């Protein structure tokens, strides 16, 4: 009865359109289906059902009110709409005042001179540029497409001309339909779930307990953020024939600023500037210098004289600055819906992924710090480092030819202790944890992305809806075939043409990877040569630490080579990608991304792989060293192991790379913008600068990277590789990554909001090919961590000694007391008289015992010189090798 009464209060069926009647019938059917299962239960509570029905009736009332508003002629009648009215809420409120709106709009620099037509896009050119004819043809064709245009010269330089573009409703509707732009067409009705009394009591107790806790400090204040309407609506591709289905309160605010700019950009990419199949699109005019810049406008200043708490936000840019880009909110969640509304889905998904990755780094950083602190606390109890520090009577063989002296094992006491900080009993657990973490991170991101895709209505959006690249369209416009899905003719690339282009591109990639390996080979030769040079150095500090000096300088030189080769890689990758002629923008981005990632990854990690798996592995032994080109003796590990070299390589590269990236991302634009503002202040004064229109202010900002979000993603993906691939050798990597990312989110936000021109909003369903790259890194991390523990660290040799050769052999124990004598057992004996002539050191070692040395020690499992097979492998060597292989298989 109450439900019938509620329905009787709604508009009569006859006053509703046929679509409204169908929606009403569907809602009634959904209500009956929803109620029926509960009525069939014997213990049903009818009071709860009636309450639920009343809530549904309220929703139905709201729905019909909105439906009546949509079909009301007072809101949608074309005769009552003024072309190009203001899109701001303030302007719509002031419409009744008369001429106040145009005056205000003229002042803020977001409208044409009449104060009514909003600027959707800006083109910039110089009058002195000789490409006048192309621009005239291009602008004539722009007007033919229906766009309105207005020109204005710069206040600072009369040679610079700004072309302001505005898209009227008819143009927006036409191209929104062609581009399949999804717009809100019906409110979502949220049904209340039936709750049991027992659950209600539990929720009350939980909420009472939460009252004692802090009020969710990481969440943003809901009163500050606006309720973004499109999140509460179903959407559908816009259609002018079915325009009555869409929720249109005002035709000027129906398409938001980001969507309007995207539509105008789509038009500009397909307008001809000359006769000919390739003479098309804004991109070509930008590349040949006809136009200097093209960008959508920011919504105003990101600063305000008034506080956002008392006066509210001036615009969405100001709101983003206060709630997202400000350093005061570094610990709060990001307003992703607002980011998506202002910058588009692609940029919104990047920040959603970055926030998720940063959040997932917290457990990894905590466990990595625990492993490091465990090494610190157990440092004084480590039997191996104790034996190294006390081994004053063990003399080690020289680590290079001629100039390297004999040295006491106790001289490497500091390195043995530092190695224990990273290579201890908890390292294996941490490596297993990080392998699981990498997989769980990717699986949880799938869930998070699915939620975001539903909230942002990206589930039904497919890449097939994406338009063809103008370059592809121009290249293959003569060869067309019918699309089997859409039934429309489209440009077609022959299979043979595509294969030949891919083969050439793959050959180029292989050649560039060979260049990287050649650069690493050069670093290896540098390390081999400079060890002897540093060993003969005049300064005692460098002479006594020749190996550390070699590693440190090699890493720095390697970093410089990495940065230099990156410039070359970018040009080669761009050339190869354009040679392939990808069909859509997403295909172009994926192809370019894969090439650049392969180049950068090999460039950044090749030296690390060399140190982890090849350094000191194939050196031979004293008296029979393996040599490079039969000249240079291959580099050996430090007496305390190779892990310290790997830690130095990772730490220096990771810190230097992140510092350099952060400077180039934010420091460079800051310096550039500061220099521009300084010149303007000197020429025109502070007061004149503040009165510049918005297009002038935006033009003085830095343009976004030519490849969009590529640099941002690449930096984080390479960091993810450092965090997972060699994390067994450097447990502090997740902590460094976490600290960097907390800063990175705010740096990127500040850069997007304040230092860059507004990027063009574009749609995307996920993070694209980067997800596949992340999966590949996750698989590689499991393999490399297994090899780092088995091959690079001393974990396996220690276990073999503890269970097989130590004091506890056969007892099933592996404590510190079982490691007594390990250092002596891991060193072999060499007869000094067996040195080759070119390897024989200049010193005879008489400074240690007063007489020339007869024997020295080296790291290996080999027989003594007087055995039947001198310097042959011992049984312990084969036991260690078998244990290493077994560990790799079990770990995998």
Secondary structure, DSSP 8 states (H G I E B T S, - for coil): -HHHHHHHTS--GGGS-HHHHHHHHHHHHHHHHHHHHHHTSTT--HHHHHHHHHHHHHHHHHHHHHHHHHH-HHHH-GGG--TT---SHHHHHTGGGSTHHHHHHHHHTSB-TTS-SB--EEEEEETT-S-HHHHHHHHHHHHHTTEEEEEEE-SS-TTEEEEEEEE-HHHHHHHHHHTT-EEEEEE---------HHHHHHHHHHHHHHTTS---TTS--TTTS---GGGGEEEEE--STTGGGS--S-HHHHS-HHHHHHHHHHHHTT-BSSSSTT-B-HHHHHHTTS-SEEEB--SS-S--SS-HHHH--SSHHHHHIIIIISGGGTTS---HHHHHHHH-HHHHHHHHHHHHHHHHHHHHHHHHHHHHHHHHHTGGG-HHHHHHHH--S-EE--SSSTT---EEGGGGHHHHHHHHHHSSTTHHHHHHHHHHHHHHHHHHHHHHHHHHHHHTT-TT--GGGS-B-HHHHHHTSSSEEE-TTT--EEE---HHHHHHHHHHHHHHHHHHHHHHHHHHHHHHHHHHHHHHHHHT-SSHHHHHTHHHHHHHHHHHHHHHHHHHHHHHHHHHHHHHHHHHT-SBHHHHHHHHHHHHHHHHHHHHHHHHHHHHHTTTTS-EETTEE-EETTTEE----BTTBSHHHHHHHHHHHHHHHHHHHHIIIIIHHHHHHHHHHHHHHHHHHHHHHHT--HHHHHHTSB---TTTTHHHHHHHHHHHHHHHTTTTT-TTHHHHHHHHHHHHHHHHHHIIIIIB-B------SS-THHHHHHHHHHHHHHHHHHHIIIIISSHHHHHHIIIIISTTTTTT--SGGGGTTHHHHTEEEEEGGG--TTT--S--SHHHHSS--SEEEEES-B--TTSSSTT-B-HHHHHHHHHHHHHHHHH-
